[in-house]
């Protein structure tokens, strides 16, 4: 049965991947909720016992035109057409080596 997401946000799009979901507001602000084991909510701190039941703002103040969800990571196209990713990066999915990041990091070379 569908349940209303708390927090009073009005999302124009919602993205889900693994155990985390993110919403994109009309002004490009991204908010995420759910499991934060690998930093996939996009805020400090990350850790195996951290879970957010309500949407929290993705760190860094970036504005996005679109997001994409992976199993434990997210990437977004910013309003300046750059790409930023956060979450699990141990297999290189953040485009910056092989480390997790609980804050959006810019993908080099794009």
Jmol script that loads the backbone (N, CA, C; Angstrom):
load data "model"
ATOM      1  N   UNK A   1       0.830  -1.166   0.000  1.00  0.00           N
ATOM      2  CA  UNK A   1       0.000   0.000   0.000  1.00  0.00           C
ATOM      3  C   UNK A   1       0.889   1.250   0.000  1.00  0.00           C
ATOM      4  N   UNK A   2       0.657   2.193  -0.885  1.00  0.00           N
ATOM      5  CA  UNK A   2       1.463   3.419  -0.930  1.00  0.00           C
ATOM      6  C   UNK A   2       1.372   4.210   0.372  1.00  0.00           C
ATOM      7  N   UNK A   3       2.488   4.827   0.740  1.00  0.00           N
ATOM      8  CA  UNK A   3       2.558   5.654   1.937  1.00  0.00           C
ATOM      9  C   UNK A   3       3.115   7.016   1.523  1.00  0.00           C
ATOM     10  N   UNK A   4       2.532   8.082   2.052  1.00  0.00           N
ATOM     11  CA  UNK A   4       3.014   9.431   1.759  1.00  0.00           C
ATOM     12  C   UNK A   4       4.380   9.637   2.394  1.00  0.00           C
ATOM     13  N   UNK A   5       5.323  10.190   1.627  1.00  0.00           N
ATOM     14  CA  UNK A   5       6.642  10.520   2.152  1.00  0.00           C
ATOM     15  C   UNK A   5       6.500  11.779   2.990  1.00  0.00           C
ATOM     16  N   UNK A   6       6.982  11.735   4.221  1.00  0.00           N
ATOM     17  CA  UNK A   6       6.879  12.871   5.125  1.00  0.00           C
ATOM     18  C   UNK A   6       7.842  13.987   4.756  1.00  0.00           C
ATOM     19  N   UNK A   7       7.726  15.090   5.442  1.00  0.00           N
ATOM     20  CA  UNK A   7       8.646  16.200   5.261  1.00  0.00           C
ATOM     21  C   UNK A   7       8.082  17.374   4.488  1.00  0.00           C
ATOM     22  N   UNK A   8       6.931  17.217   3.868  1.00  0.00           N
ATOM     23  CA  UNK A   8       6.279  18.329   3.193  1.00  0.00           C
ATOM     24  C   UNK A   8       6.891  18.768   1.876  1.00  0.00           C
ATOM     25  N   UNK A   9       7.726  17.957   1.274  1.00  0.00           N
ATOM     26  CA  UNK A   9       8.347  18.319  -0.007  1.00  0.00           C
ATOM     27  C   UNK A   9       7.395  18.067  -1.168  1.00  0.00           C
ATOM     28  N   UNK A  10       7.607  18.805  -2.257  1.00  0.00           N
ATOM     29  CA  UNK A  10       6.828  18.611  -3.485  1.00  0.00           C
ATOM     30  C   UNK A  10       7.828  18.265  -4.584  1.00  0.00           C
ATOM     31  N   UNK A  11       8.009  16.975  -4.800  1.00  0.00           N
ATOM     32  CA  UNK A  11       8.986  16.499  -5.771  1.00  0.00           C
ATOM     33  C   UNK A  11       8.405  16.441  -7.167  1.00  0.00           C
ATOM     34  N   UNK A  12       9.205  16.855  -8.158  1.00  0.00           N
ATOM     35  CA  UNK A  12       8.776  16.732  -9.553  1.00  0.00           C
ATOM     36  C   UNK A  12       9.197  15.386 -10.124  1.00  0.00           C
ATOM     37  N   UNK A  13      10.146  14.703  -9.452  1.00  0.00           N
ATOM     38  CA  UNK A  13      10.585  13.369  -9.867  1.00  0.00           C
ATOM     39  C   UNK A  13      11.132  12.646  -8.649  1.00  0.00           C
ATOM     40  N   UNK A  14      10.984  11.321  -8.637  1.00  0.00           N
ATOM     41  CA  UNK A  14      11.498  10.470  -7.566  1.00  0.00           C
ATOM     42  C   UNK A  14      12.298   9.342  -8.199  1.00  0.00           C
ATOM     43  N   UNK A  15      13.430   9.018  -7.579  1.00  0.00           N
ATOM     44  CA  UNK A  15      14.338   7.986  -8.082  1.00  0.00           C
ATOM     45  C   UNK A  15      14.604   7.002  -6.952  1.00  0.00           C
ATOM     46  N   UNK A  16      14.558   5.713  -7.239  1.00  0.00           N
ATOM     47  CA  UNK A  16      14.812   4.700  -6.225  1.00  0.00           C
ATOM     48  C   UNK A  16      15.868   3.732  -6.707  1.00  0.00           C
ATOM     49  N   UNK A  17      16.757   3.378  -5.788  1.00  0.00           N
ATOM     50  CA  UNK A  17      17.783   2.399  -6.082  1.00  0.00           C
ATOM     51  C   UNK A  17      18.158   1.680  -4.801  1.00  0.00           C
ATOM     52  N   UNK A  18      18.188   0.372  -4.822  1.00  0.00           N
ATOM     53  CA  UNK A  18      18.539  -0.376  -3.616  1.00  0.00           C
ATOM     54  C   UNK A  18      17.589  -0.055  -2.483  1.00  0.00           C
ATOM     55  N   UNK A  19      18.149   0.440  -1.374  1.00  0.00           N
ATOM     56  CA  UNK A  19      17.367   0.737  -0.172  1.00  0.00           C
ATOM     57  C   UNK A  19      17.207   2.230   0.077  1.00  0.00           C
ATOM     58  N   UNK A  20      17.422   3.039  -0.965  1.00  0.00           N
ATOM     59  CA  UNK A  20      17.370   4.487  -0.818  1.00  0.00           C
ATOM     60  C   UNK A  20      16.538   5.096  -1.942  1.00  0.00           C
ATOM     61  N   UNK A  21      15.865   6.191  -1.640  1.00  0.00           N
ATOM     62  CA  UNK A  21      15.122   6.938  -2.652  1.00  0.00           C
ATOM     63  C   UNK A  21      15.521   8.398  -2.572  1.00  0.00           C
ATOM     64  N   UNK A  22      15.431   9.103  -3.693  1.00  0.00           N
ATOM     65  CA  UNK A  22      15.726  10.530  -3.745  1.00  0.00           C
ATOM     66  C   UNK A  22      14.620  11.232  -4.519  1.00  0.00           C
ATOM     67  N   UNK A  23      14.353  12.455  -4.134  1.00  0.00           N
ATOM     68  CA  UNK A  23      13.386  13.279  -4.835  1.00  0.00           C
ATOM     69  C   UNK A  23      14.047  14.550  -5.311  1.00  0.00           C
ATOM     70  N   UNK A  24      13.581  15.052  -6.433  1.00  0.00           N
ATOM     71  CA  UNK A  24      14.115  16.269  -7.027  1.00  0.00           C
ATOM     72  C   UNK A  24      13.006  17.318  -7.029  1.00  0.00           C
ATOM     73  N   UNK A  25      13.268  18.438  -6.347  1.00  0.00           N
ATOM     74  CA  UNK A  25      12.296  19.519  -6.316  1.00  0.00           C
ATOM     75  C   UNK A  25      12.406  20.373  -7.577  1.00  0.00           C
ATOM     76  N   UNK A  26      11.400  21.191  -7.817  1.00  0.00           N
ATOM     77  CA  UNK A  26      11.347  22.028  -9.016  1.00  0.00           C
ATOM     78  C   UNK A  26      12.562  22.942  -9.152  1.00  0.00           C
ATOM     79  N   UNK A  27      13.121  23.413  -8.028  1.00  0.00           N
ATOM     80  CA  UNK A  27      14.291  24.299  -8.070  1.00  0.00           C
ATOM     81  C   UNK A  27      15.611  23.541  -8.236  1.00  0.00           C
ATOM     82  N   UNK A  28      15.548  22.208  -8.350  1.00  0.00           N
ATOM     83  CA  UNK A  28      16.740  21.398  -8.562  1.00  0.00           C
ATOM     84  C   UNK A  28      17.373  20.846  -7.298  1.00  0.00           C
ATOM     85  N   UNK A  29      16.813  21.180  -6.143  1.00  0.00           N
ATOM     86  CA  UNK A  29      17.335  20.643  -4.886  1.00  0.00           C
ATOM     87  C   UNK A  29      17.016  19.156  -4.787  1.00  0.00           C
ATOM     88  N   UNK A  30      18.004  18.366  -4.346  1.00  0.00           N
ATOM     89  CA  UNK A  30      17.820  16.923  -4.204  1.00  0.00           C
ATOM     90  C   UNK A  30      17.722  16.562  -2.725  1.00  0.00           C
ATOM     91  N   UNK A  31      16.792  15.682  -2.407  1.00  0.00           N
ATOM     92  CA  UNK A  31      16.590  15.173  -1.059  1.00  0.00           C
ATOM     93  C   UNK A  31      16.521  13.660  -1.139  1.00  0.00           C
ATOM     94  N   UNK A  32      17.155  12.972  -0.178  1.00  0.00           N
ATOM     95  CA  UNK A  32      17.150  11.510  -0.180  1.00  0.00           C
ATOM     96  C   UNK A  32      16.759  10.972   1.189  1.00  0.00           C
ATOM     97  N   UNK A  33      16.329   9.714   1.216  1.00  0.00           N
ATOM     98  CA  UNK A  33      15.943   9.037   2.443  1.00  0.00           C
ATOM     99  C   UNK A  33      16.134   7.545   2.265  1.00  0.00           C
ATOM    100  N   UNK A  34      16.262   6.848   3.396  1.00  0.00           N
ATOM    101  CA  UNK A  34      16.463   5.402   3.383  1.00  0.00           C
ATOM    102  C   UNK A  34      17.808   5.028   3.966  1.00  0.00           C
ATOM    103  N   UNK A  35      18.340   3.901   3.517  1.00  0.00           N
ATOM    104  CA  UNK A  35      19.619   3.397   4.008  1.00  0.00           C
ATOM    105  C   UNK A  35      20.753   4.328   3.610  1.00  0.00           C
ATOM    106  N   UNK A  36      21.676   4.517   4.538  1.00  0.00           N
ATOM    107  CA  UNK A  36      22.823   5.397   4.303  1.00  0.00           C
ATOM    108  C   UNK A  36      24.137   4.650   4.564  1.00  0.00           C
ATOM    109  N   UNK A  37      24.107   3.336   4.422  1.00  0.00           N
ATOM    110  CA  UNK A  37      25.255   2.486   4.708  1.00  0.00           C
ATOM    111  C   UNK A  37      26.495   2.922   3.952  1.00  0.00           C
ATOM    112  N   UNK A  38      26.370   3.243   2.676  1.00  0.00           N
ATOM    113  CA  UNK A  38      27.504   3.596   1.823  1.00  0.00           C
ATOM    114  C   UNK A  38      27.505   5.068   1.431  1.00  0.00           C
ATOM    115  N   UNK A  39      26.716   5.884   2.115  1.00  0.00           N
ATOM    116  CA  UNK A  39      26.664   7.311   1.812  1.00  0.00           C
ATOM    117  C   UNK A  39      25.627   7.686   0.773  1.00  0.00           C
ATOM    118  N   UNK A  40      24.729   6.762   0.432  1.00  0.00           N
ATOM    119  CA  UNK A  40      23.799   6.998  -0.667  1.00  0.00           C
ATOM    120  C   UNK A  40      22.719   8.044  -0.401  1.00  0.00           C
ATOM    121  N   UNK A  41      22.525   8.478   0.846  1.00  0.00           N
ATOM    122  CA  UNK A  41      21.595   9.577   1.108  1.00  0.00           C
ATOM    123  C   UNK A  41      22.256  10.913   0.769  1.00  0.00           C
ATOM    124  N   UNK A  42      23.580  10.942   0.766  1.00  0.00           N
ATOM    125  CA  UNK A  42      24.284  12.146   0.334  1.00  0.00           C
ATOM    126  C   UNK A  42      24.529  13.180   1.409  1.00  0.00           C
ATOM    127  N   UNK A  43      24.616  12.744   2.661  1.00  0.00           N
ATOM    128  CA  UNK A  43      24.882  13.653   3.766  1.00  0.00           C
ATOM    129  C   UNK A  43      25.773  12.961   4.787  1.00  0.00           C
ATOM    130  N   UNK A  44      26.427  13.734   5.636  1.00  0.00           N
ATOM    131  CA  UNK A  44      27.288  13.172   6.691  1.00  0.00           C
ATOM    132  C   UNK A  44      26.437  12.833   7.906  1.00  0.00           C
ATOM    133  N   UNK A  45      26.794  11.864   8.702  1.00  0.00           N
ATOM    134  CA  UNK A  45      27.795  10.837   8.443  1.00  0.00           C
ATOM    135  C   UNK A  45      27.177   9.652   7.730  1.00  0.00           C
ATOM    136  N   UNK A  46      27.990   8.830   7.105  1.00  0.00           N
ATOM    137  CA  UNK A  46      27.537   7.563   6.540  1.00  0.00           C
ATOM    138  C   UNK A  46      27.893   6.468   7.534  1.00  0.00           C
ATOM    139  N   UNK A  47      27.190   5.380   7.474  1.00  0.00           N
ATOM    140  CA  UNK A  47      27.513   4.264   8.354  1.00  0.00           C
ATOM    141  C   UNK A  47      26.436   3.219   8.358  1.00  0.00           C
ATOM    142  N   UNK A  48      26.788   2.042   8.793  1.00  0.00           N
ATOM    143  CA  UNK A  48      25.894   0.896   8.698  1.00  0.00           C
ATOM    144  C   UNK A  48      24.652   1.024   9.567  1.00  0.00           C
ATOM    145  N   UNK A  49      24.672   1.861  10.583  1.00  0.00           N
ATOM    146  CA  UNK A  49      23.505   1.989  11.455  1.00  0.00           C
ATOM    147  C   UNK A  49      22.676   3.232  11.140  1.00  0.00           C
ATOM    148  N   UNK A  50      23.054   3.971  10.111  1.00  0.00           N
ATOM    149  CA  UNK A  50      22.359   5.217   9.801  1.00  0.00           C
ATOM    150  C   UNK A  50      21.256   4.961   8.782  1.00  0.00           C
ATOM    151  N   UNK A  51      20.051   5.409   9.101  1.00  0.00           N
ATOM    152  CA  UNK A  51      18.930   5.333   8.170  1.00  0.00           C
ATOM    153  C   UNK A  51      18.084   6.579   8.376  1.00  0.00           C
ATOM    154  N   UNK A  52      17.666   7.177   7.283  1.00  0.00           N
ATOM    155  CA  UNK A  52      16.841   8.382   7.354  1.00  0.00           C
ATOM    156  C   UNK A  52      15.423   8.035   6.913  1.00  0.00           C
ATOM    157  N   UNK A  53      14.468   8.274   7.815  1.00  0.00           N
ATOM    158  CA  UNK A  53      13.065   7.976   7.514  1.00  0.00           C
ATOM    159  C   UNK A  53      12.387   9.120   6.775  1.00  0.00           C
ATOM    160  N   UNK A  54      12.951  10.325   6.868  1.00  0.00           N
ATOM    161  CA  UNK A  54      12.415  11.498   6.176  1.00  0.00           C
ATOM    162  C   UNK A  54      13.467  12.025   5.213  1.00  0.00           C
ATOM    163  N   UNK A  55      13.058  12.690   4.138  1.00  0.00           N
ATOM    164  CA  UNK A  55      14.026  13.251   3.189  1.00  0.00           C
ATOM    165  C   UNK A  55      14.953  14.259   3.855  1.00  0.00           C
ATOM    166  N   UNK A  56      16.248  14.163   3.532  1.00  0.00           N
ATOM    167  CA  UNK A  56      17.239  15.137   3.980  1.00  0.00           C
ATOM    168  C   UNK A  56      17.930  15.707   2.746  1.00  0.00           C
ATOM    169  N   UNK A  57      18.338  16.956   2.833  1.00  0.00           N
ATOM    170  CA  UNK A  57      18.997  17.611   1.697  1.00  0.00           C
ATOM    171  C   UNK A  57      20.333  16.947   1.399  1.00  0.00           C
ATOM    172  N   UNK A  58      20.590  16.717   0.129  1.00  0.00           N
ATOM    173  CA  UNK A  58      21.883  16.209  -0.300  1.00  0.00           C
ATOM    174  C   UNK A  58      22.904  17.319  -0.064  1.00  0.00           C
ATOM    175  N   UNK A  59      24.042  16.978   0.540  1.00  0.00           N
ATOM    176  CA  UNK A  59      25.084  17.954   0.889  1.00  0.00           C
ATOM    177  C   UNK A  59      25.630  18.678  -0.330  1.00  0.00           C
ATOM    178  N   UNK A  60      26.138  19.858  -0.098  1.00  0.00           N
ATOM    179  CA  UNK A  60      26.857  20.593  -1.125  1.00  0.00           C
ATOM    180  C   UNK A  60      26.082  21.691  -1.816  1.00  0.00           C
ATOM    181  N   UNK A  61      24.771  21.745  -1.646  1.00  0.00           N
ATOM    182  CA  UNK A  61      23.984  22.813  -2.232  1.00  0.00           C
ATOM    183  C   UNK A  61      23.874  22.793  -3.747  1.00  0.00           C
ATOM    184  N   UNK A  62      24.232  21.681  -4.384  1.00  0.00           N
ATOM    185  CA  UNK A  62      24.129  21.595  -5.844  1.00  0.00           C
ATOM    186  C   UNK A  62      22.664  21.539  -6.270  1.00  0.00           C
ATOM    187  N   UNK A  63      22.394  22.011  -7.456  1.00  0.00           N
ATOM    188  CA  UNK A  63      21.059  21.916  -8.063  1.00  0.00           C
ATOM    189  C   UNK A  63      21.175  21.011  -9.274  1.00  0.00           C
ATOM    190  N   UNK A  64      20.188  20.160  -9.452  1.00  0.00           N
ATOM    191  CA  UNK A  64      20.223  19.140 -10.499  1.00  0.00           C
ATOM    192  C   UNK A  64      19.050  19.279 -11.463  1.00  0.00           C
ATOM    193  N   UNK A  65      19.262  18.844 -12.682  1.00  0.00           N
ATOM    194  CA  UNK A  65      18.176  18.756 -13.652  1.00  0.00           C
ATOM    195  C   UNK A  65      17.658  17.328 -13.742  1.00  0.00           C
ATOM    196  N   UNK A  66      18.488  16.369 -13.299  1.00  0.00           N
ATOM    197  CA  UNK A  66      18.120  14.959 -13.380  1.00  0.00           C
ATOM    198  C   UNK A  66      19.010  14.157 -12.444  1.00  0.00           C
ATOM    199  N   UNK A  67      18.465  13.059 -11.921  1.00  0.00           N
ATOM    200  CA  UNK A  67      19.229  12.123 -11.107  1.00  0.00           C
ATOM    201  C   UNK A  67      19.129  10.735 -11.720  1.00  0.00           C
ATOM    202  N   UNK A  68      20.078   9.887 -11.364  1.00  0.00           N
ATOM    203  CA  UNK A  68      20.032   8.475 -11.765  1.00  0.00           C
ATOM    204  C   UNK A  68      20.409   7.643 -10.552  1.00  0.00           C
ATOM    205  N   UNK A  69      19.672   6.557 -10.323  1.00  0.00           N
ATOM    206  CA  UNK A  69      19.884   5.713  -9.158  1.00  0.00           C
ATOM    207  C   UNK A  69      20.590   4.430  -9.536  1.00  0.00           C
ATOM    208  N   UNK A  70      21.571   4.059  -8.718  1.00  0.00           N
ATOM    209  CA  UNK A  70      22.209   2.758  -8.817  1.00  0.00           C
ATOM    210  C   UNK A  70      21.795   1.929  -7.622  1.00  0.00           C
ATOM    211  N   UNK A  71      22.428   0.797  -7.410  1.00  0.00           N
ATOM    212  CA  UNK A  71      22.109  -0.059  -6.268  1.00  0.00           C
ATOM    213  C   UNK A  71      22.384   0.665  -4.948  1.00  0.00           C
ATOM    214  N   UNK A  72      23.535   1.308  -4.824  1.00  0.00           N
ATOM    215  CA  UNK A  72      23.889   2.017  -3.592  1.00  0.00           C
ATOM    216  C   UNK A  72      24.572   3.349  -3.890  1.00  0.00           C
ATOM    217  N   UNK A  73      24.267   3.929  -5.035  1.00  0.00           N
ATOM    218  CA  UNK A  73      24.864   5.214  -5.396  1.00  0.00           C
ATOM    219  C   UNK A  73      23.892   6.002  -6.270  1.00  0.00           C
ATOM    220  N   UNK A  74      24.131   7.314  -6.316  1.00  0.00           N
ATOM    221  CA  UNK A  74      23.336   8.211  -7.150  1.00  0.00           C
ATOM    222  C   UNK A  74      24.269   9.128  -7.912  1.00  0.00           C
ATOM    223  N   UNK A  75      23.857   9.528  -9.086  1.00  0.00           N
ATOM    224  CA  UNK A  75      24.552  10.549  -9.863  1.00  0.00           C
ATOM    225  C   UNK A  75      23.501  11.533 -10.357  1.00  0.00           C
ATOM    226  N   UNK A  76      23.944  12.751 -10.585  1.00  0.00           N
ATOM    227  CA  UNK A  76      23.028  13.753 -11.087  1.00  0.00           C
ATOM    228  C   UNK A  76      23.709  14.694 -12.052  1.00  0.00           C
ATOM    229  N   UNK A  77      22.928  15.210 -12.984  1.00  0.00           N
ATOM    230  CA  UNK A  77      23.399  16.253 -13.892  1.00  0.00           C
ATOM    231  C   UNK A  77      23.018  17.574 -13.238  1.00  0.00           C
ATOM    232  N   UNK A  78      24.027  18.408 -12.993  1.00  0.00           N
ATOM    233  CA  UNK A  78      23.769  19.687 -12.329  1.00  0.00           C
ATOM    234  C   UNK A  78      23.219  20.690 -13.342  1.00  0.00           C
ATOM    235  N   UNK A  79      22.711  21.808 -12.826  1.00  0.00           N
ATOM    236  CA  UNK A  79      22.175  22.836 -13.718  1.00  0.00           C
ATOM    237  C   UNK A  79      23.264  23.473 -14.571  1.00  0.00           C
ATOM    238  N   UNK A  80      24.544  23.254 -14.206  1.00  0.00           N
ATOM    239  CA  UNK A  80      25.669  23.744 -15.019  1.00  0.00           C
ATOM    240  C   UNK A  80      26.190  22.649 -15.949  1.00  0.00           C
ATOM    241  N   UNK A  81      25.443  21.553 -16.064  1.00  0.00           N
ATOM    242  CA  UNK A  81      25.737  20.411 -16.934  1.00  0.00           C
ATOM    243  C   UNK A  81      26.968  19.620 -16.514  1.00  0.00           C
ATOM    244  N   UNK A  82      27.372  19.735 -15.259  1.00  0.00           N
ATOM    245  CA  UNK A  82      28.412  18.877 -14.699  1.00  0.00           C
ATOM    246  C   UNK A  82      27.735  17.623 -14.140  1.00  0.00           C
ATOM    247  N   UNK A  83      28.526  16.611 -13.833  1.00  0.00           N
ATOM    248  CA  UNK A  83      27.993  15.382 -13.243  1.00  0.00           C
ATOM    249  C   UNK A  83      28.600  15.216 -11.856  1.00  0.00           C
ATOM    250  N   UNK A  84      27.751  14.980 -10.883  1.00  0.00           N
ATOM    251  CA  UNK A  84      28.188  14.740  -9.510  1.00  0.00           C
ATOM    252  C   UNK A  84      27.566  13.433  -9.031  1.00  0.00           C
ATOM    253  N   UNK A  85      28.347  12.642  -8.270  1.00  0.00           N
ATOM    254  CA  UNK A  85      27.876  11.349  -7.774  1.00  0.00           C
ATOM    255  C   UNK A  85      28.178  11.208  -6.292  1.00  0.00           C
ATOM    256  N   UNK A  86      27.415  10.353  -5.617  1.00  0.00           N
ATOM    257  CA  UNK A  86      27.640  10.058  -4.213  1.00  0.00           C
ATOM    258  C   UNK A  86      27.144   8.657  -3.905  1.00  0.00           C
ATOM    259  N   UNK A  87      27.630   8.109  -2.779  1.00  0.00           N
ATOM    260  CA  UNK A  87      27.250   6.768  -2.349  1.00  0.00           C
ATOM    261  C   UNK A  87      28.408   5.799  -2.470  1.00  0.00           C
ATOM    262  N   UNK A  88      28.072   4.553  -2.779  1.00  0.00           N
ATOM    263  CA  UNK A  88      29.098   3.521  -2.876  1.00  0.00           C
ATOM    264  C   UNK A  88      29.947   3.729  -4.120  1.00  0.00           C
ATOM    265  N   UNK A  89      31.268   3.713  -3.921  1.00  0.00           N
ATOM    266  CA  UNK A  89      32.181   3.917  -5.037  1.00  0.00           C
ATOM    267  C   UNK A  89      33.274   2.874  -5.110  1.00  0.00           C
ATOM    268  N   UNK A  90      33.130   1.785  -4.362  1.00  0.00           N
ATOM    269  CA  UNK A  90      34.191   0.786  -4.282  1.00  0.00           C
ATOM    270  C   UNK A  90      34.479   0.085  -5.601  1.00  0.00           C
ATOM    271  N   UNK A  91      33.585   0.179  -6.550  1.00  0.00           N
ATOM    272  CA  UNK A  91      33.828  -0.407  -7.879  1.00  0.00           C
ATOM    273  C   UNK A  91      34.022   0.672  -8.937  1.00  0.00           C
ATOM    274  N   UNK A  92      34.279   1.897  -8.496  1.00  0.00           N
ATOM    275  CA  UNK A  92      34.520   2.996  -9.421  1.00  0.00           C
ATOM    276  C   UNK A  92      33.281   3.697  -9.929  1.00  0.00           C
ATOM    277  N   UNK A  93      32.100   3.392  -9.381  1.00  0.00           N
ATOM    278  CA  UNK A  93      30.859   3.944  -9.919  1.00  0.00           C
ATOM    279  C   UNK A  93      30.677   5.441  -9.692  1.00  0.00           C
ATOM    280  N   UNK A  94      31.512   6.068  -8.864  1.00  0.00           N
ATOM    281  CA  UNK A  94      31.430   7.522  -8.671  1.00  0.00           C
ATOM    282  C   UNK A  94      32.342   8.276  -9.631  1.00  0.00           C
ATOM    283  N   UNK A  95      33.159   7.542 -10.381  1.00  0.00           N
ATOM    284  CA  UNK A  95      34.034   8.166 -11.366  1.00  0.00           C
ATOM    285  C   UNK A  95      35.241   8.859 -10.774  1.00  0.00           C
ATOM    286  N   UNK A  96      35.611   8.478  -9.551  1.00  0.00           N
ATOM    287  CA  UNK A  96      36.729   9.167  -8.896  1.00  0.00           C
ATOM    288  C   UNK A  96      37.599   8.204  -8.093  1.00  0.00           C
ATOM    289  N   UNK A  97      37.786   7.030  -8.575  1.00  0.00           N
ATOM    290  CA  UNK A  97      38.570   6.048  -7.831  1.00  0.00           C
ATOM    291  C   UNK A  97      37.666   4.978  -7.267  1.00  0.00           C
ATOM    292  N   UNK A  98      38.042   4.457  -6.114  1.00  0.00           N
ATOM    293  CA  UNK A  98      37.321   3.316  -5.545  1.00  0.00           C
ATOM    294  C   UNK A  98      36.980   3.537  -4.073  1.00  0.00           C
ATOM    295  N   UNK A  99      36.384   4.692  -3.769  1.00  0.00           N
ATOM    296  CA  UNK A  99      36.004   5.024  -2.401  1.00  0.00           C
ATOM    297  C   UNK A  99      34.556   5.482  -2.355  1.00  0.00           C
ATOM    298  N   UNK A 100      33.885   5.198  -1.236  1.00  0.00           N
ATOM    299  CA  UNK A 100      32.532   5.705  -1.020  1.00  0.00           C
ATOM    300  C   UNK A 100      32.590   7.196  -0.717  1.00  0.00           C
ATOM    301  N   UNK A 101      31.504   7.905  -0.981  1.00  0.00           N
ATOM    302  CA  UNK A 101      31.410   9.313  -0.618  1.00  0.00           C
ATOM    303  C   UNK A 101      29.989   9.629  -0.175  1.00  0.00           C
ATOM    304  N   UNK A 102      29.871  10.203   1.014  1.00  0.00           N
ATOM    305  CA  UNK A 102      28.545  10.595   1.495  1.00  0.00           C
ATOM    306  C   UNK A 102      28.211  12.027   1.091  1.00  0.00           C
ATOM    307  N   UNK A 103      29.068  12.636   0.284  1.00  0.00           N
ATOM    308  CA  UNK A 103      28.823  13.964  -0.289  1.00  0.00           C
ATOM    309  C   UNK A 103      28.972  13.871  -1.794  1.00  0.00           C
ATOM    310  N   UNK A 104      28.201  14.617  -2.568  1.00  0.00           N
ATOM    311  CA  UNK A 104      28.375  14.590  -4.012  1.00  0.00           C
ATOM    312  C   UNK A 104      29.782  15.043  -4.398  1.00  0.00           C
ATOM    313  N   UNK A 105      30.402  14.293  -5.294  1.00  0.00           N
ATOM    314  CA  UNK A 105      31.706  14.670  -5.817  1.00  0.00           C
ATOM    315  C   UNK A 105      31.589  14.789  -7.328  1.00  0.00           C
ATOM    316  N   UNK A 106      32.293  15.756  -7.876  1.00  0.00           N
ATOM    317  CA  UNK A 106      32.219  15.990  -9.313  1.00  0.00           C
ATOM    318  C   UNK A 106      32.978  14.893 -10.048  1.00  0.00           C
ATOM    319  N   UNK A 107      32.398  14.401 -11.123  1.00  0.00           N
ATOM    320  CA  UNK A 107      33.065  13.398 -11.953  1.00  0.00           C
ATOM    321  C   UNK A 107      34.049  14.132 -12.849  1.00  0.00           C
ATOM    322  N   UNK A 108      35.348  13.816 -12.717  1.00  0.00           N
ATOM    323  CA  UNK A 108      36.344  14.541 -13.516  1.00  0.00           C
ATOM    324  C   UNK A 108      36.224  14.233 -14.999  1.00  0.00           C
ATOM    325  N   UNK A 109      36.557  15.220 -15.800  1.00  0.00           N
ATOM    326  CA  UNK A 109      36.608  15.032 -17.252  1.00  0.00           C
ATOM    327  C   UNK A 109      35.285  15.139 -17.969  1.00  0.00           C
ATOM    328  N   UNK A 110      34.209  15.460 -17.250  1.00  0.00           N
ATOM    329  CA  UNK A 110      32.897  15.579 -17.911  1.00  0.00           C
ATOM    330  C   UNK A 110      32.431  17.014 -17.898  1.00  0.00           C
TER     331      UNK A 110
END
end "model"
wireframe off; spacefill off
backbone 0.3
color backbone group
